[in-house]
Amino acid sequence: MSIFKGRPIIPGNYKGECLVSRNGVNMLATFRKSILTKSKKAVCMDQNNTDLYKKVISDKIICLPRTIGSTTGGIVIQTAAGMGIMPPALLFSEHIDPLAAAGVLVTDIWSGKKVITIDGLGHDFLEEVKDGMILEIKEDGTVILNIANK
Amino acid sequence: MNLTAEEQEIFDGKHGETLAKVMRTVVSYGDMFGAKRLVPLDKPVHLVTSFGVTMLKPLYDIMEELTESELKVKMPFTVDPRPFDNNLDNNFIESLLFRLVYGKQKKYEQQLFAVGLKDKKAFSCTCYMPEVGNVPEKGDIIAWAESSAVAYANSVIGARSNRTSAIIDLFCGILGKTPEFGLLTDEGRKADWIVIVETDTLPPAQILGSAIGIKVQEDVPYIKGLGKLLKNLSKAQINDYLKDLGAAAASNGAVGLFHVEGITPEAKESGQNLIKKEASEYVINDNEIRQIKNSYPILWKNKNSEPDLCFIGCPHLSLQQLEEWTNSLHNSLKQKGMKRLKIKTILTAAPDVIDKFKQNEKMYTRLKETGAFLSAACALMALTNPLYKKKKVITNSNKLRTYTTARYYNDSEILNLLTE
């Protein structure tokens, strides 16, 4: 078991399976098709993201360095959350970027929905975490990697 | 964050609950990035969200709350292009599908006007074109959201904007202030990367920008070796080149500012003092440019299909680019003894730029004779039409390639495909 500590941006407790993107996640490219087709689940359609491309992401904790790409990213997060297809948690190894920050904040303050968000978990976190691991997230920003469940 | 007495009053709800929510959102946003204060905006905001997609209900709810509270921006703003254009020879089903996908367009535009949109022509991703008029000066503090416009304003003009997220842009416009952090600070504008361009000739801006974006992601690059390759271009052509480079770097990564040695204003002023001591290095040669271009996946079902639609102008073309494309298309057709372009081609530019272009009757007639269409729509949003998505679209835009199934070609390749 490995334990990492980050900064809780939108705090919460959650336990579940994760997917990992080693490179920045482009929220518009990822969710665009799922949003436009009113899909019940989100499938990543970002052709540049070889880690997540064509994977179902809506029920997984997403581990990532940051988000990138279109500045509509924040609205994309809020819309996906409104549709119920936003991943339950975003775990950033780096400092959160302005697009993701706006998305989770506006979703919380204006829509009353929470996407648990922790940033600053560190480079080692992204090195160690693997697809399919069960992660336990605590509201103080602690993330426990349960390697036994991999 | 330290707030002034007036800001604190707004935060505490003494000027209404909705304005308090706007202030709390912007302050929390700034707090996440260690901003110490809010700073006044020098020029209007530019919004990224211009499209009335039915599914964006949370956005329309916020807009409704703002308008019900009679909140408006301090300075009339501009916004990204409209998502479709009914003058593009669309068939009945295509037009119908546009109206279905963008079912909230009319209502959303009413909401935009209610909170202070500049005018009916204020729809372009290149709001900084002189014809459009949302033009900051060097050192101006702004809060823009369109990623390609942010890269241009910061890099080519030397204004100061973060890559403001959608909706935060509008909130900053309402407050007339933005949190001071990141690219608004001297330290935040220093380069984390030295990019050394070692190509034999000027590389396509869209590929160079893509390579830089993929490598540096959200960091600030200081580009060496490009100045000498740009020396035969006019000032306007250099600005167009940097516009397209920035758009590709912003969409393939998250670049909000780049410096070009001897070219961009801050690089001219401060030179290598802009580079951080621990900056990493990235060398781009002809082989790297080739590899980056070859790495783009082709998302057409049949990779050998003939293209049936071409978009040129993402981001929107400048007046100079419109004229250059008009001449290139005209001359290439003439050389090959052809009358019309082989593929339906749409050139996109800001409404005000198109108006100016049309004033030159000779040029406008020349373009019409090629069979090309001229539109102020957003190519990226246009391709959300389910029928358009089935088409084999080609483009010279790396941004369009990134977000759609459009296939990327360099300018010269596009010209050949259209007139072969």
Interface residues (C-beta under 8 A of the other chain):
Chain A: I9 N23 G24 N26 L28 A29 R32 I35 L36 K38 Q47 N48 P65 R66 T67 I68 G69 S70 T71 T72 G73 G74 I75 Q78 T79 A81 G82 M83 H95 I96 D97 P98 L99 A101 A102 G103 L105 V106 T107 I109 W110 S111
Chain B: K21 R24 T25 S28 Y29 M32 F33 V48 T49 V53 M55 L56 K57 P58 L59 D61 I62 E65 V101 A145 E146 S147 V150 N162 R163 T164 S165 A166 I167 I168 D169 G182 I214 Q217 E218 A250 S251 N252 G253 A254 P297 L299 T384 T402 Y403
